Amino acid sequence: MGAANAHRLHGIANGIVQRVDDSDPLASMESMKAVALLTKMGNDAAHIALNLLAANKGAPLESPELPSSLPENVLDAAAVYARVMGA
């Protein structure tokens, strides 16, 4: 949920920053304050998700063994699919 919130907050901040006048950004100070606040809130919301990614960075991914050919029987194919998908 935190990653989704962070994504949404950053998206809103991006929409607001697009309206800031590049030639005179100080004229849009209220927009700049809103962007800063939304960015900070988005970064805070992403904190847990980023820590989980960092904690698992070195962990190897487990890949299931795939069959060398597809089974001819539909029930065998369903069993292979269930095994590969971890069901």
N, CA and C atoms as a LAMMPS dump frame, in Angstrom:
ITEM: TIMESTEP
0
ITEM: NUMBER OF ATOMS
261
ITEM: BOX BOUNDS ff ff ff
-5.0000000000000000e+02 5.0000000000000000e+02
-5.0000000000000000e+02 5.0000000000000000e+02
-5.0000000000000000e+02 5.0000000000000000e+02
ITEM: ATOMS id mol type element x y z
1 1 1 N 0.824 -1.179 0
2 1 2 C 0 0 0
3 1 3 C 0.876 1.254 0
4 2 1 N 1.968 1.229 0.727
5 2 2 C 2.839 2.399 0.786
6 2 3 C 3.432 2.75 -0.561
7 3 1 N 3.811 1.726 -1.338
8 3 2 C 4.388 1.987 -2.656
9 3 3 C 3.342 2.607 -3.578
10 4 1 N 2.109 2.142 -3.485
11 4 2 C 1.04 2.707 -4.314
12 4 3 C 0.769 4.157 -3.928
13 5 1 N 0.758 4.427 -2.637
14 5 2 C 0.561 5.806 -2.169
15 5 3 C 1.694 6.703 -2.64
16 6 1 N 2.912 6.199 -2.529
17 6 2 C 4.075 6.976 -2.968
18 6 3 C 3.978 7.288 -4.447
19 7 1 N 3.596 6.298 -5.233
20 7 2 C 3.477 6.502 -6.678
21 7 3 C 2.433 7.576 -6.978
22 8 1 N 1.304 7.501 -6.308
23 8 2 C 0.237 8.485 -6.544
24 8 3 C 0.666 9.88 -6.112
25 9 1 N 1.273 10.003 -4.951
26 9 2 C 1.715 11.319 -4.47
27 9 3 C 2.762 11.924 -5.401
28 10 1 N 3.692 11.105 -5.855
29 10 2 C 4.703 11.611 -6.776
30 10 3 C 4.079 12.008 -8.113
31 11 1 N 3.073 11.272 -8.549
32 11 2 C 2.378 11.626 -9.781
33 11 3 C 1.65 12.956 -9.669
34 12 1 N 1.001 13.183 -8.527
35 12 2 C 0.316 14.458 -8.304
36 12 3 C 1.336 15.594 -8.278
37 13 1 N 2.447 15.372 -7.588
38 13 2 C 3.501 16.398 -7.522
39 13 3 C 4.031 16.695 -8.922
40 14 1 N 4.183 15.669 -9.736
41 14 2 C 4.661 15.87 -11.102
42 14 3 C 3.675 16.715 -11.908
43 15 1 N 2.385 16.479 -11.724
44 15 2 C 1.38 17.268 -12.42
45 15 3 C 1.416 18.731 -12.024
46 16 1 N 1.641 18.984 -10.751
47 16 2 C 1.706 20.369 -10.27
48 16 3 C 2.968 21.062 -10.776
49 17 1 N 4.081 20.364 -10.757
50 17 2 C 5.345 20.99 -11.159
51 17 3 C 5.352 21.333 -12.647
52 18 1 N 4.534 20.651 -13.435
53 18 2 C 4.443 20.972 -14.861
54 18 3 C 3.856 22.363 -15.092
55 19 1 N 3.094 22.863 -14.119
56 19 2 C 2.464 24.175 -14.263
57 19 3 C 3.35 25.324 -13.782
58 20 1 N 4.5 25.013 -13.22
59 20 2 C 5.409 26.047 -12.722
60 20 3 C 6.1 26.721 -13.908
61 21 1 N 6.136 28.042 -13.885
62 21 2 C 6.766 28.825 -14.941
63 21 3 C 8.284 28.736 -14.79
64 22 1 N 8.941 28.166 -15.794
65 22 2 C 10.4 27.994 -15.735
66 22 3 C 11.145 29.323 -15.702
67 23 1 N 10.606 30.328 -16.335
68 23 2 C 11.309 31.603 -16.385
69 23 3 C 11.194 32.366 -15.066
70 24 1 N 10.157 32.094 -14.277
71 24 2 C 9.984 32.773 -12.99
72 24 3 C 9.357 31.81 -11.981
73 25 1 N 10.146 30.824 -11.505
74 25 2 C 9.577 29.83 -10.588
75 25 3 C 9.121 30.417 -9.252
76 26 1 N 9.703 31.546 -8.847
77 26 2 C 9.301 32.143 -7.57
78 26 3 C 7.89 32.707 -7.626
79 27 1 N 7.379 32.972 -8.817
80 27 2 C 6.005 33.447 -8.949
81 27 3 C 5.011 32.328 -8.633
82 28 1 N 5.479 31.106 -8.663
83 28 2 C 4.636 29.944 -8.376
84 28 3 C 5.017 29.319 -7.043
85 29 1 N 5.282 30.148 -6.051
86 29 2 C 5.788 29.646 -4.778
87 29 3 C 4.809 28.682 -4.098
88 30 1 N 3.513 28.946 -4.172
89 30 2 C 2.546 28.039 -3.548
90 30 3 C 2.589 26.663 -4.21
91 31 1 N 2.726 26.641 -5.532
92 31 2 C 2.841 25.365 -6.245
93 31 3 C 4.129 24.654 -5.855
94 32 1 N 5.202 25.405 -5.732
95 32 2 C 6.489 24.811 -5.351
96 32 3 C 6.416 24.201 -3.947
97 33 1 N 5.728 24.888 -3.041
98 33 2 C 5.553 24.356 -1.682
99 33 3 C 4.736 23.071 -1.714
100 34 1 N 3.691 23.044 -2.548
101 34 2 C 2.868 21.844 -2.658
102 34 3 C 3.679 20.678 -3.221
103 35 1 N 4.507 20.954 -4.218
104 35 2 C 5.353 19.913 -4.809
105 35 3 C 6.324 19.372 -3.765
106 36 1 N 6.942 20.27 -2.998
107 36 2 C 7.886 19.839 -1.963
108 36 3 C 7.191 18.966 -0.923
109 37 1 N 6.002 19.357 -0.498
110 37 2 C 5.271 18.595 0.505
111 37 3 C 4.847 17.236 -0.04
112 38 1 N 4.296 17.206 -1.255
113 38 2 C 3.865 15.938 -1.84
114 38 3 C 5.04 14.999 -2.084
115 39 1 N 6.161 15.55 -2.497
116 39 2 C 7.354 14.726 -2.717
117 39 3 C 7.846 14.13 -1.399
118 40 1 N 7.869 14.939 -0.351
119 40 2 C 8.293 14.452 0.973
120 40 3 C 7.341 13.361 1.461
121 41 1 N 6.044 13.588 1.306
122 41 2 C 5.07 12.581 1.736
123 41 3 C 5.207 11.303 0.915
124 42 1 N 5.453 11.436 -0.385
125 42 2 C 5.651 10.268 -1.239
126 42 3 C 6.896 9.488 -0.86
127 43 1 N 7.969 10.199 -0.576
128 43 2 C 9.208 9.531 -0.151
129 43 3 C 9.012 8.809 1.17
130 44 1 N 8.293 9.426 2.093
131 44 2 C 8.015 8.781 3.379
132 44 3 C 7.152 7.533 3.191
133 45 1 N 6.165 7.604 2.3
134 45 2 C 5.291 6.461 2.048
135 45 3 C 6.066 5.302 1.413
136 46 1 N 7.081 5.606 0.622
137 46 2 C 7.863 4.578 -0.068
138 46 3 C 8.926 3.954 0.825
139 47 1 N 9.134 4.493 1.989
140 47 2 C 10.228 4.071 2.866
141 47 3 C 10.198 2.565 3.149
142 48 1 N 9.053 2.021 3.541
143 48 2 C 8.972 0.597 3.893
144 48 3 C 9.223 -0.268 2.658
145 49 1 N 8.602 0.08 1.546
146 49 2 C 8.785 -0.715 0.329
147 49 3 C 10.248 -0.707 -0.127
148 50 1 N 10.888 0.441 -0.053
149 50 2 C 12.296 0.522 -0.457
150 50 3 C 13.189 -0.279 0.477
151 51 1 N 12.877 -0.276 1.774
152 51 2 C 13.653 -1.08 2.72
153 51 3 C 13.489 -2.573 2.449
154 52 1 N 12.28 -3.008 2.087
155 52 2 C 12.072 -4.414 1.746
156 52 3 C 12.868 -4.802 0.503
157 53 1 N 12.886 -3.934 -0.485
158 53 2 C 13.68 -4.211 -1.682
159 53 3 C 15.166 -4.298 -1.35
160 54 1 N 15.633 -3.378 -0.524
161 54 2 C 17.053 -3.371 -0.153
162 54 3 C 17.418 -4.614 0.649
163 55 1 N 16.513 -5.057 1.516
164 55 2 C 16.793 -6.23 2.342
165 55 3 C 16.888 -7.5 1.512
166 56 1 N 16.166 -7.568 0.417
167 56 2 C 16.146 -8.77 -0.422
168 56 3 C 17.002 -8.642 -1.672
169 57 1 N 17.821 -7.607 -1.731
170 57 2 C 18.594 -7.328 -2.942
171 57 3 C 19.516 -8.484 -3.327
172 58 1 N 20.166 -9.1 -2.38
173 58 2 C 21.125 -10.158 -2.688
174 58 3 C 20.524 -11.545 -2.703
175 59 1 N 19.25 -11.672 -2.385
176 59 2 C 18.621 -12.991 -2.322
177 59 3 C 18.433 -13.548 -3.734
178 60 1 N 18.84 -14.793 -3.941
179 60 2 C 18.656 -15.38 -5.27
180 60 3 C 17.178 -15.674 -5.521
181 61 1 N 16.777 -15.54 -6.764
182 61 2 C 15.408 -15.868 -7.136
183 61 3 C 15.306 -17.363 -7.391
184 62 1 N 14.26 -17.979 -6.869
185 62 2 C 14.04 -19.397 -7.11
186 62 3 C 13.222 -19.544 -8.384
187 63 1 N 13.733 -20.314 -9.308
188 63 2 C 12.97 -20.545 -10.536
189 63 3 C 12.578 -22.013 -10.584
190 64 1 N 11.324 -22.291 -10.872
191 64 2 C 10.88 -23.686 -10.939
192 64 3 C 11.479 -24.39 -12.144
193 65 1 N 11.63 -25.693 -12.014
194 65 2 C 12.14 -26.46 -13.141
195 65 3 C 11.011 -26.634 -14.154
196 66 1 N 11.275 -26.224 -15.374
197 66 2 C 10.28 -26.335 -16.424
198 66 3 C 10.456 -27.645 -17.175
199 67 1 N 9.358 -28.235 -17.609
200 67 2 C 9.485 -29.482 -18.374
201 67 3 C 10.118 -29.215 -19.739
202 68 1 N 10.78 -30.244 -20.269
203 68 2 C 11.449 -30.068 -21.558
204 68 3 C 10.447 -30.048 -22.712
205 69 1 N 9.281 -30.67 -22.53
206 69 2 C 8.252 -30.641 -23.572
207 69 3 C 6.884 -30.594 -22.892
208 70 1 N 5.894 -30.187 -23.64
209 70 2 C 4.539 -30.106 -23.102
210 70 3 C 3.901 -31.49 -23.074
211 71 1 N 3.189 -31.812 -21.994
212 71 2 C 2.51 -33.102 -21.941
213 71 3 C 1.335 -33.144 -22.928
214 72 1 N 1.034 -34.328 -23.413
215 72 2 C -0.067 -34.473 -24.354
216 72 3 C -1.406 -34.533 -23.631
217 73 1 N -1.416 -35.032 -22.426
218 73 2 C -2.646 -35.166 -21.654
219 73 3 C -2.963 -33.831 -20.979
220 74 1 N -4.212 -33.381 -21.08
221 74 2 C -4.622 -32.1 -20.501
222 74 3 C -4.446 -32.093 -18.981
223 75 1 N -4.755 -33.19 -18.328
224 75 2 C -4.616 -33.248 -16.86
225 75 3 C -3.154 -33.167 -16.452
226 76 1 N -2.269 -33.793 -17.237
227 76 2 C -0.836 -33.681 -16.956
228 76 3 C -0.367 -32.237 -17.145
229 77 1 N -0.894 -31.58 -18.181
230 77 2 C -0.536 -30.182 -18.425
231 77 3 C -0.989 -29.315 -17.263
232 78 1 N -2.173 -29.576 -16.735
233 78 2 C -2.674 -28.811 -15.59
234 78 3 C -1.807 -29.042 -14.373
235 79 1 N -1.345 -30.256 -14.179
236 79 2 C -0.473 -30.566 -13.037
237 79 3 C 0.871 -29.857 -13.175
238 80 1 N 1.415 -29.822 -14.382
239 80 2 C 2.689 -29.127 -14.62
240 80 3 C 2.507 -27.633 -14.353
241 81 1 N 1.406 -27.075 -14.844
242 81 2 C 1.126 -25.651 -14.625
243 81 3 C 1.012 -25.349 -13.125
244 82 1 N 0.29 -26.18 -12.402
245 82 2 C 0.129 -25.97 -10.957
246 82 3 C 1.474 -26.041 -10.247
247 83 1 N 2.337 -26.981 -10.644
248 83 2 C 3.651 -27.115 -10.009
249 83 3 C 4.527 -25.896 -10.3
250 84 1 N 4.505 -25.418 -11.557
251 84 2 C 5.322 -24.272 -11.942
252 84 3 C 4.843 -23.015 -11.229
253 85 1 N 3.533 -22.856 -11.112
254 85 2 C 2.966 -21.668 -10.483
255 85 3 C 2.974 -21.72 -8.961
256 86 1 N 3.372 -22.853 -8.42
257 86 2 C 3.48 -22.97 -6.962
258 86 3 C 2.155 -23.209 -6.27
259 87 1 N 1.211 -23.74 -6.981
260 87 2 C -0.116 -23.987 -6.375
261 87 3 C -0.136 -25.293 -5.635
